[in-house]
Amino acid sequence: MDARKAGDPMKAFAVTAQGEQPAHTDVDMPEPEPGEARVRVIAASVNGFDRAVAAGWMAAYVEHRYPVVLGREFAGIVDAVGDGVTGLQVGDRVLGVVSKPFLREGAFAEFTTAAADGGLVVAPGNLSDAQAASLGHTGSTALTILASAGDVEGKTVLVVGATGGVGTLFVQLAAAAGAEIIATGRTASGRELLAQLGATHTVDYADLDAVRALAPDGVDVAVHLAGDAGEFASLVKDGGMLVSPVLPSPDLFPEQDRLTPVPIAGYPSADALAILAELAGSGSLQVIVYREHPFDRAGQALGEFGHETIGNIVIRIG
Ligand SMILES: NC(=O)c1ccc[n+]([C@@H]2O[C@H](COP(=O)([O-])OP(=O)(O)OC[C@H]3O[C@@H](n4cnc5c(N)ncnc54)[C@H](OP(=O)(O)O)[C@@H]3O)[C@@H](O)[C@H]2O)c1
């Protein structure tokens, strides 16, 4: 049992001022607000959002209360609960997402806080800490993409950037929903994994002709998880849908006169986390972890994200 209390120093990987690079530093251990739980973080996964915050790109969009601790999704042990929390207890092993209207607490720290209802769920026992840490944010995003695409049963869905954290989950969810999936992966091992996860066809993302051969009339839906959407928008049939968690607003989408642009943001909800925990707990959803880094290599983990990796990059903290 850790005897530290709110306000005592704890280790974190944080940005201390606008324009500064993230670095290991001591910050105050947070106190859970009403409705929140404090979690002793065991593992946290790297996301594109963390890279955006580290690069200073999010400062124009969301309030930063420095020092801003990086890290959104994590797994750990509940260490304290705020007023009004009923569903969780000290000692529960949870997975979750830090999702507040401002940036301050984060998952790349010894302790973090998150909403008990909507930000945390008891972690399935069959998941490793690294897998549990890679489900909350990426999985919520994958579920939101699927919900936004509507009924995909029997439809052709192109997933560009399918080998990442979001893509490997989305492919499984869309396959279970009955979609015919064309998934892109750069390496043979990535494409093999995608086939095993339920992709009907796999192609190299540089080979757009292969997609045209598989879907001569165009795909119904394209999911944009990487690359330039302008390069593959022409593969979507007239009236089809382009869904993207990368492009934040419809006016940034290509071929808007022909396609329905669907920008999405992957916020967690209690329902989404419960569904993800249930699916992963029953073995219906595999969570792919590419590599774990120790906490003192958080900077390397951040730098590795998005570069020739398959699945999630995890930082082991506790
Ligand atoms: N708005 C939101 O709420 C939200 C939430 C979650 C994620 N996102 C964003 O969604 C995107 C996907 O997230 P993620 O966590 O799955 O990222 P990720 O793990 O980096 O996955 C992206 C994958 O795309 C592949 N790739 C790289 N360059 C490519 C290119 N030019 N064309 C096609 N594929 C390429 C990479 O694999 P190979 O190089 O091996 O092919 C990589 O595995 C990121 O941009 C992330 O920031 C947004």
PDBQT file of the ligand as one rigid body, heavy atoms in Angstrom, charges set to zero:
ROOT
HETATM    1  N1  LIG A 401     -10.128  11.883 -32.951  1.00  0.00    +0.000 N 
HETATM    2  C1  LIG A 401      -9.975  10.945 -32.009  1.00  0.00    +0.000 C 
HETATM    3  O1  LIG A 401     -10.663  10.927 -30.983  1.00  0.00    +0.000 OA
HETATM    4  C2  LIG A 401      -8.942   9.866 -32.226  1.00  0.00    +0.000 A 
HETATM    5  C3  LIG A 401      -8.915   8.770 -31.371  1.00  0.00    +0.000 A 
HETATM    6  C4  LIG A 401      -7.993   7.747 -31.621  1.00  0.00    +0.000 A 
HETATM    7  C5  LIG A 401      -7.126   7.855 -32.700  1.00  0.00    +0.000 A 
HETATM    8  N2  LIG A 401      -7.162   8.955 -33.478  1.00  0.00    +0.000 N 
HETATM    9  C6  LIG A 401      -6.259   9.070 -34.631  1.00  0.00    +0.000 C 
HETATM   10  O2  LIG A 401      -6.558   7.978 -35.497  1.00  0.00    +0.000 OA
HETATM   11  C7  LIG A 401      -5.376   7.523 -36.138  1.00  0.00    +0.000 C 
HETATM   12  C8  LIG A 401      -5.218   6.017 -35.901  1.00  0.00    +0.000 C 
HETATM   13  O3  LIG A 401      -4.922   5.797 -34.536  1.00  0.00    +0.000 OA
HETATM   14  P1  LIG A 401      -4.042   4.542 -34.099  1.00  0.00    +0.000 P 
HETATM   15  O4  LIG A 401      -3.877   4.643 -32.647  1.00  0.00    +0.000 OA
HETATM   16  O5  LIG A 401      -4.612   3.316 -34.659  1.00  0.00    +0.000 OA
HETATM   17  O6  LIG A 401      -2.663   4.888 -34.845  1.00  0.00    +0.000 OA
HETATM   18  P2  LIG A 401      -1.452   3.921 -35.164  1.00  0.00    +0.000 P 
HETATM   19  O7  LIG A 401      -1.384   2.881 -34.117  1.00  0.00    +0.000 OA
HETATM   20  O8  LIG A 401      -0.276   4.760 -35.450  1.00  0.00    +0.000 OA
HETATM   21  O9  LIG A 401      -1.934   3.214 -36.515  1.00  0.00    +0.000 OA
HETATM   22  C9  LIG A 401      -1.861   3.778 -37.776  1.00  0.00    +0.000 C 
HETATM   23  C10 LIG A 401      -1.346   2.718 -38.730  1.00  0.00    +0.000 C 
HETATM   24  O10 LIG A 401      -1.347   3.257 -40.052  1.00  0.00    +0.000 OA
HETATM   25  C11 LIG A 401      -0.291   2.698 -40.797  1.00  0.00    +0.000 C 
HETATM   26  N3  LIG A 401       0.224   3.749 -41.713  1.00  0.00    +0.000 N 
HETATM   27  C12 LIG A 401       1.193   4.652 -41.491  1.00  0.00    +0.000 A 
HETATM   28  N4  LIG A 401       1.306   5.477 -42.543  1.00  0.00    +0.000 NA
HETATM   29  C13 LIG A 401       0.383   5.090 -43.433  1.00  0.00    +0.000 A 
HETATM   30  C14 LIG A 401      -0.025   5.558 -44.715  1.00  0.00    +0.000 A 
HETATM   31  N5  LIG A 401       0.566   6.582 -45.296  1.00  0.00    +0.000 N 
HETATM   32  N6  LIG A 401      -1.050   4.934 -45.317  1.00  0.00    +0.000 NA
HETATM   33  C15 LIG A 401      -1.673   3.908 -44.753  1.00  0.00    +0.000 A 
HETATM   34  N7  LIG A 401      -1.348   3.412 -43.545  1.00  0.00    +0.000 NA
HETATM   35  C16 LIG A 401      -0.322   3.990 -42.899  1.00  0.00    +0.000 A 
HETATM   36  C17 LIG A 401       0.756   2.248 -39.815  1.00  0.00    +0.000 C 
HETATM   37  O11 LIG A 401       1.114   0.901 -40.053  1.00  0.00    +0.000 OA
HETATM   38  P3  LIG A 401       2.077   0.386 -41.216  1.00  0.00    +0.000 P 
HETATM   39  O12 LIG A 401       3.079   1.480 -41.472  1.00  0.00    +0.000 OA
HETATM   40  O13 LIG A 401       2.688  -0.857 -40.705  1.00  0.00    +0.000 OA
HETATM   41  O14 LIG A 401       1.124   0.119 -42.333  1.00  0.00    +0.000 OA
HETATM   42  C18 LIG A 401       0.065   2.280 -38.451  1.00  0.00    +0.000 C 
HETATM   43  O15 LIG A 401       0.021   1.008 -37.844  1.00  0.00    +0.000 OA
HETATM   44  C19 LIG A 401      -4.225   8.366 -35.560  1.00  0.00    +0.000 C 
HETATM   45  O16 LIG A 401      -3.991   9.458 -36.438  1.00  0.00    +0.000 OA
HETATM   46  C20 LIG A 401      -4.795   8.898 -34.264  1.00  0.00    +0.000 C 
HETATM   47  O17 LIG A 401      -4.200  10.111 -33.855  1.00  0.00    +0.000 OA
HETATM   48  C21 LIG A 401      -8.043   9.975 -33.273  1.00  0.00    +0.000 A 
ENDROOT
TORSDOF 0
